[in-house]
């Protein structure tokens, strides 16, 4: 089925993903409402007729990649992610992708990265909580051992070890590497063997 230019233009403006078309100097030729909304916090009183100041503020790394790959067609900085905070107070984030469609014509994709950044923040908080739990258990175990309670010390060390294994297992499961609670790594037994040698 043939697609008309008006159909493509309608898709461009209704697309929920931010799209910005520019020339090689980053002068904007087309911008859709989603891109304007996502980039609004960093624009201030400026308009979106020139993307260069926006890139300078948001992602100097992407700007450098554009300069380095001046003649390359296709994705710029392939394999790299360019994320930027557009509003520090509200912690709003975007991900920027750039594609050189043809010589002198660039298309920038602007994605809402808020949810992903929130998940990263939660994972960091969870990691700190697990780390604190392990440290507290080990400190308590050391105290118990010093008070002549080796059985209690062993219980606390076992608890700390289990918490660490669960956390690592969860991370591996999320990455598709193992079931939750199971740690699989090469040479895992070597340090254990050294520790129990007489």
C-alpha positions as CSV (number, residue, x, y, z in Angstrom):
1,X,0.0,0.0,0.0
2,X,1.4,3.4,-1.0
3,X,1.9,5.9,1.8
4,X,1.4,9.5,1.0
5,X,3.6,12.4,2.2
6,X,0.6,13.7,4.2
7,X,0.2,10.3,5.9
8,X,3.9,10.4,6.9
9,X,3.6,13.9,8.2
10,X,0.6,13.0,10.2
11,X,2.5,10.1,11.8
12,X,5.4,12.4,12.5
13,X,3.3,14.8,14.4
14,X,1.2,12.2,16.2
15,X,4.1,9.9,17.2
16,X,4.4,9.6,21.0
17,X,8.2,9.5,20.6
18,X,10.0,12.8,20.2
19,X,11.4,13.4,16.7
20,X,13.5,16.3,15.6
21,X,14.8,16.7,12.0
22,X,17.8,19.1,11.5
23,X,20.4,20.0,8.9
24,X,24.1,19.3,9.5
25,X,24.4,22.5,11.5
26,X,21.6,21.3,13.8
27,X,19.1,23.9,12.5
28,X,15.7,22.4,13.1
29,X,13.5,21.8,10.0
30,X,10.8,19.6,11.7
31,X,9.9,18.9,15.3
32,X,6.9,17.0,16.7
33,X,4.9,17.9,19.8
34,X,6.4,15.0,21.8
35,X,10.0,16.3,21.3
36,X,8.9,19.8,22.2
37,X,7.3,18.5,25.4
38,X,10.3,16.4,26.4
39,X,12.8,19.1,25.7
40,X,10.8,22.0,27.1
41,X,12.5,21.9,30.6
42,X,15.9,22.6,29.1
43,X,14.8,25.2,26.6
44,X,13.9,27.9,29.1
45,X,12.9,31.0,27.1
46,X,14.6,29.7,23.9
47,X,12.7,28.2,21.0
48,X,13.5,25.0,19.3
49,X,14.8,26.4,16.0
50,X,18.4,25.4,16.8
51,X,19.2,22.1,18.4
52,X,22.9,22.9,18.9
53,X,22.5,24.8,22.2
54,X,20.3,22.0,23.5
55,X,22.9,19.4,22.7
56,X,25.6,21.5,24.2
57,X,23.7,21.6,27.5
58,X,22.2,18.1,27.5
59,X,24.7,15.8,25.8
60,X,28.1,17.1,24.9
61,X,29.1,13.4,24.3
62,X,26.5,13.1,21.5
63,X,27.6,16.4,20.0
64,X,31.2,15.1,20.0
65,X,30.0,11.9,18.3
66,X,28.2,13.9,15.6
67,X,31.4,15.8,15.0
68,X,33.6,12.7,14.9
69,X,31.2,10.8,12.6
70,X,30.5,13.8,10.3
71,X,30.3,11.7,7.1
72,X,28.8,8.5,8.6
73,X,25.3,7.5,7.6
74,X,23.0,5.7,10.0
75,X,23.0,5.7,13.8
76,X,25.5,8.0,15.4
77,X,27.5,6.6,18.3
78,X,26.1,3.2,17.6
79,X,26.1,1.0,20.7
80,X,26.2,3.9,23.1
81,X,23.4,5.4,25.1
82,X,23.1,9.2,25.6
83,X,20.9,10.0,28.6
84,X,20.5,13.4,30.1
85,X,18.7,15.1,32.9
86,X,16.4,17.9,31.6
87,X,15.2,19.1,35.0
88,X,17.3,18.4,38.1
89,X,14.6,19.5,40.5
90,X,12.0,17.1,39.1
91,X,14.6,14.5,38.1
92,X,13.2,14.2,34.5
93,X,15.4,12.3,32.1
94,X,15.5,11.8,28.3
95,X,17.5,9.5,26.1
96,X,18.8,11.0,22.8
97,X,19.4,9.0,19.6
98,X,20.8,10.5,16.4
99,X,20.6,9.1,12.9
100,X,22.1,10.7,9.8
101,X,19.4,9.9,7.3
102,X,21.4,11.3,4.4
103,X,24.3,13.8,4.0
104,X,23.2,17.0,5.5
105,X,20.0,15.6,7.1
106,X,19.8,14.3,10.7
107,X,16.9,12.8,12.7
108,X,17.0,13.0,16.5
109,X,14.9,10.6,18.6
110,X,14.0,11.8,22.1
111,X,12.7,9.2,24.5
112,X,11.3,9.6,28.0
113,X,13.8,7.8,30.3
114,X,12.1,8.8,33.6
115,X,10.8,5.3,34.5
116,X,14.2,3.7,33.7
117,X,16.0,6.1,35.9
118,X,13.6,5.6,38.7
119,X,14.2,1.8,38.5
120,X,18.0,2.5,38.6
121,X,17.5,4.6,41.7
122,X,15.4,1.9,43.4
123,X,18.1,-0.7,42.6
124,X,20.8,1.5,44.1
125,X,18.7,2.0,47.3
126,X,18.1,-1.8,47.5
127,X,21.8,-2.5,47.0
128,X,22.6,-0.1,49.9
129,X,20.0,-1.7,52.1
130,X,21.4,-5.2,51.4
131,X,25.0,-4.0,52.0
132,X,24.0,-2.4,55.3
133,X,22.2,-5.7,56.3
134,X,25.3,-7.7,55.6
135,X,27.7,-5.3,57.4
136,X,25.4,-5.2,60.4
137,X,25.2,-9.0,60.6
138,X,29.0,-9.3,60.3
139,X,29.6,-6.7,63.0
140,X,27.1,-8.6,65.3
141,X,28.8,-11.9,64.5
142,X,32.2,-10.5,65.4
143,X,30.7,-9.2,68.7
144,X,29.1,-12.6,69.4
145,X,32.3,-14.4,68.8
146,X,34.2,-12.1,71.1
147,X,31.6,-12.8,73.8
148,X,32.2,-16.5,73.5
149,X,29.1,-17.3,71.5
150,X,30.5,-19.0,68.3
151,X,27.2,-20.7,67.5
152,X,25.4,-17.3,67.4
153,X,28.3,-15.8,65.4
154,X,28.0,-18.6,62.8
155,X,24.2,-18.0,62.5
156,X,24.8,-14.3,61.8
157,X,27.5,-15.0,59.3
158,X,25.2,-17.5,57.6
159,X,22.5,-14.9,57.5
160,X,24.8,-12.3,55.9
161,X,25.9,-14.8,53.3
162,X,22.3,-15.7,52.5
163,X,21.4,-12.1,52.0
164,X,24.3,-11.5,49.7
165,X,23.5,-14.7,47.6
166,X,19.8,-13.7,47.3
167,X,20.7,-10.2,46.1
168,X,23.2,-11.5,43.5
169,X,20.8,-14.2,42.5
170,X,18.0,-11.6,41.9
171,X,20.4,-9.5,39.7
172,X,21.4,-12.6,37.7
173,X,17.8,-13.6,37.3
174,X,16.9,-10.2,36.0
175,X,19.7,-10.4,33.5
176,X,18.6,-13.9,32.4
177,X,21.6,-15.6,33.9
178,X,20.2,-17.7,36.7
179,X,17.1,-18.4,38.8
180,X,16.6,-16.1,41.8
181,X,18.6,-17.3,44.8
182,X,21.1,-19.2,42.7
183,X,24.6,-17.9,42.0
184,X,26.6,-19.6,39.2
185,X,30.1,-18.4,38.6
186,X,33.4,-20.0,37.5
187,X,35.9,-21.0,40.2
188,X,33.3,-20.2,43.0
189,X,34.6,-23.0,45.2
190,X,38.3,-22.0,45.2
191,X,38.1,-19.3,48.0
192,X,35.8,-21.5,50.0
193,X,38.3,-24.4,49.7
194,X,41.2,-22.2,50.8
195,X,39.2,-21.0,53.8
196,X,38.5,-24.5,55.2
197,X,41.9,-26.0,54.6
198,X,43.6,-27.0,57.8
